[in-house]
Amino acid sequence: MSRANYYSPTPRRPDPTPIDDLLGTIVERAGASPDLGAAKLVASWDDIVSERWRERSRPIGVRKKTLLVEVPEGADASLLRYDAADLMRRISQRFGPDLVREVRFRVEGDTRGGKS
């Protein structure tokens, strides 16, 4: 036996779903794993890094706990490599210790991948 549907002048609507929940579900259905922490890291790069990094680098993304950073020249990668531990500490404080375990550099225009 089925229930009768009754008219209600003010139907109850569900509470809005946070966008992070929706995006995670959509990405999971598409077959990729959501990594909102990595996206937030890239979006808030200027707030996380020191001035030295801000002037000489651009985050590309995080894959398998490795942060890929693009730099204009190889010399910039050499210079920033000395500050990588400090950068990883800042990232760990903000996003937790499991987001980034390694930093690699790629010179602008070099699409072969990062070298640390």
Sequence and secondary structure as in RCSB ss.txt:
>XXXX:A:sequence
MSRANYYSPTPRRPDPTPIDDLLGTIVERAGASPDLGAAKLVASWDDIVSERWRERSRPIGVRKKTLLVEVPEGA
DASLLRYDAADLMRRISQRFGPDLVREVRFRVEGDTRGGKS
>XXXX:A:secstr
        SS        HHHHHHHHHHHHT    HHHHHHHHTHHHHS HHHHHH EEEEEETTEEEEEESSHH
HHHHHHTTHHHHHHHHHHHH TTS SEEEEEETT TT  B 
